[in-house]
């Protein structure tokens, strides 16, 4: 298996650094353990990444470490990137893990400029984060309808909002306001290796098709670059439409990452 290119490697480093922010992070030779005992049901706050096991013995050692680190948790989650050995991913499939792919896209030039002004503010006050929580619950309910499943609990939205807040000041979380209502959010991270990241885009359904998402992306990209980033990473579900918007704005496909999840664990 060939090593990922320099840009792919740095982009994946930024992606995993984003998910480690605000959580306990334990780096070991074969993996990184990210854990948050105060939010045990938030998958992105409790997972393993930077998986570098190659041999059958190393893969077995990795699985043992994961079980030890997450004893008592109701799920197991692995973040796999292009540097992850196919043998390890195959083992996860054998063990009954469900794979969920993310299309990682990169912006190396200027983002297509927004054609409108937007009232955007940095979320800092309790009232700001209460608005983020309300929009997060709306996002969860919408995704549940699309995926034809039960919605996540209200407590999960609360935990996710608290974790987003804990990522500051490295992460800037933005709220957009239109017609007197907080209607959309997004975030920006400059990264530590020259590759920044923008993440968590959501617009209230009543405010879509007004250019709000485009203006938020432009704003977040500018913020990440003002704080030292060059290329900017964004992730998208391969089966959802945001990837088409990102492509129109100048992002190009870079690589695919996969999250492997098992819940509940026996």
Order of alpha helices (4+ residues) and beta strands (2+ residues): alpha-beta-beta-beta-alpha-beta-alpha-beta-beta-alpha-alpha-beta-beta-beta-alpha-beta-alpha-beta
